[in-house]
Amino acid sequence: MSKTYHFWITGCQMNYADARRVETGLEKLGYKANPSIEDADVVVLQTCTVRQQSEDKAYGRLHTLRPLKEQFPDKTIAVMGCVVGVRGNEPLEKKFPFVDVFMEPSTDGQPLVAHLTQEEAQAVEETAAAQRHAWQDGEVVLSADLVGEQAPVSAPVAIVYGCSHACTFCIIPQNAAVNGVAPWAKSWPKCAPSSAKGSKRWSCLAKS
């Protein structure tokens, strides 16, 4: 029987696009989507901190997973997104030691894939850092891959990552890295996988 995963997602369209990339990575490992958080082998929380209510919701959901992990210790639990941030979140890791993987915003899910395939943590960390620096410099673009045999007519493609504006009221620069803009010439080829699955339009996403 195939192993399964369950996603819990809050936040902006960019969060949903990030989650889809991670799902694609899990599907390539043979995992299938599972609507039941209790029955899934892998549980991933995609979080948002743009408002206090969003952050509280993420923490609340994390607390509900503690007894689930205690009951099923082999279940893999991962947290990604703005609650984790790009600078790491040591207090979060200490508060929720049962979480197996923490992933920063705009990830391709490699830390989770590495955990499931037991790759070296140091190598994964170096790869993730190199990728983050590359897309901040506009050298790479995260794929618009979507899971499943059929993609929606309108698919997302991220072209602006992070934000460098230091607005007093906004937390995004602290949690989503500095601004990185992907040139359209590099963004367009990333639409090919979803185009092959049926997409006709692409929504250009920016976290800023």
ZAMARGU-4260 file (C-alpha; in steps of 0.2 Angstrom, whole numbers, plus 5000, padded with zeros to 4 digits):
<rodrens>
0) 5000/5000/5000 | 5006/5017/4995 | 5011/5029/5009 | 5001/5045/5010 | 5002/5063/5015
5) 4990/5077/5021 | 4992/5096/5019 | 4985/5109/5030 | 4987/5126/5022 | 4984/5144/5027
10) 4989/5161/5020 | 4991/5168/5002 | 4992/5161/4985 | 5010/5160/4986 | 5008/5148/5001
15) 4997/5137/4990 | 5009/5137/4976 | 5024/5132/4988 | 5013/5118/4995 | 5010/5111/4978
20) 5028/5110/4974 | 5031/5100/4990 | 5016/5089/4985 | 5024/5086/4969 | 5040/5081/4977
25) 5030/5069/4988 | 5021/5062/4973 | 5038/5058/4965 | 5042/5048/4980 | 5026/5038/4978
30) 5016/5046/4991 | 4997/5049/4988 | 4986/5063/4995 | 4975/5058/5010 | 4961/5069/5017
35) 4963/5061/5034 | 4976/5069/5045 | 4975/5055/5057 | 4978/5041/5044 | 4992/5050/5034
40) 5010/5045/5035 | 5016/5063/5032 | 5007/5078/5039 | 5013/5095/5032 | 5007/5112/5039
45) 5009/5127/5028 | 5008/5142/5039 | 5006/5161/5038 | 5010/5175/5050 | 5003/5191/5041
50) 4991/5193/5055 | 4991/5188/5073 | 4976/5177/5070 | 4985/5168/5057 | 5000/5164/5068
55) 4988/5159/5082 | 4979/5147/5071 | 4996/5139/5066 | 5001/5137/5084 | 4984/5130/5089
60) 4985/5117/5075 | 5003/5112/5080 | 4997/5109/5098 | 4984/5097/5091 | 4997/5087/5083
65) 5007/5083/5099 | 4995/5069/5105 | 4994/5062/5087 | 5013/5061/5086 | 5013/5052/5103
70) 5001/5040/5097 | 5009/5037/5080 | 5028/5041/5083 | 5032/5035/5065 | 5021/5048/5058
75) 5032/5062/5050 | 5026/5080/5054 | 5033/5095/5045 | 5030/5114/5047 | 5034/5126/5033
80) 5031/5144/5029 | 5032/5161/5038 | 5030/5154/5055 | 5047/5145/5052 | 5054/5160/5043
85) 5071/5161/5033 | 5082/5164/5049 | 5076/5148/5058 | 5065/5148/5073 | 5074/5140/5088
90) 5060/5144/5100 | 5048/5136/5089 | 5059/5120/5088 | 5061/5120/5106 | 5042/5122/5109
95) 5037/5108/5097 | 5051/5095/5098 | 5040/5082/5090 | 5040/5091/5073 | 5052/5082/5062
100) 5056/5095/5048 | 5055/5114/5048 | 5055/5122/5031 | 5057/5140/5026 | 5045/5150/5014
105) 5047/5147/4996 | 5054/5130/4998 | 5054/5115/4985 | 5052/5103/5000 | 5070/5096/4999
110) 5072/5096/5018 | 5056/5085/5019 | 5061/5074/5005 | 5079/5072/5012 | 5071/5067/5029
115) 5060/5054/5021 | 5075/5047/5011 | 5087/5050/5025 | 5099/5061/5016 | 5113/5070/5025
120) 5106/5085/5034 | 5121/5096/5031 | 5120/5094/5013 | 5102/5098/5012 | 5104/5114/5022
125) 5118/5119/5010 | 5108/5116/4995 | 5093/5125/5002 | 5104/5140/5006 | 5112/5140/4989
130) 5094/5139/4980 | 5088/5154/4991 | 5103/5165/4986 | 5101/5160/4968 | 5082/5165/4967
135) 5086/5181/4976 | 5098/5185/4963 | 5086/5181/4949 | 5096/5166/4943 | 5083/5152/4946
140) 5064/5151/4946 | 5054/5139/4957 | 5044/5127/4946 | 5026/5128/4942 | 5024/5109/4944
145) 5007/5103/4950 | 5003/5086/4957 | 4991/5075/4948 | 4988/5070/4930 | 4977/5086/4926
150) 4982/5103/4930 | 4969/5117/4933 | 4966/5129/4918 | 4974/5143/4928 | 4990/5138/4937
155) 5002/5148/4948 | 5020/5153/4944 | 5030/5163/4957 | 5040/5178/4950 | 5044/5188/4965
160) 5050/5181/4981 | 5051/5189/4998 | 5051/5208/5001 | 5065/5221/5005 | 5053/5235/5010
165) 5054/5238/5029 | 5036/5244/5032 | 5033/5246/5051 | 5016/5236/5051 | 5022/5221/5040
170) 5031/5205/5046 | 5035/5198/5028 | 5053/5205/5027 | 5057/5196/5043 | 5050/5179/5038
175) 5051/5178/5019 | 5068/5184/5015 | 5074/5198/5005 | 5067/5203/4988 | 5071/5192/4973
180) 5064/5194/4956 | 5064/5181/4943 | 5066/5187/4924 | 5051/5182/4914 | 5063/5173/4901
185) 5067/5161/4915 | 5050/5160/4923 | 5041/5155/4907 | 5050/5138/4904 | 5044/5134/4922
190) 5026/5134/4916 | 5029/5119/4904 | 5025/5105/4916 | 5008/5112/4920 | 5005/5117/4902
195) 5008/5099/4897 | 4994/5094/4910 | 4982/5106/4903 | 4985/5123/4910 | 4981/5138/4898
200) 4984/5153/4910 | 4996/5157/4923 | 4994/5168/4938 | 5010/5177/4942 | 5013/5177/4961
205) 5023/5189/4972 | 5025/5189/4991 | 5027/5208/4994
</rodrens>
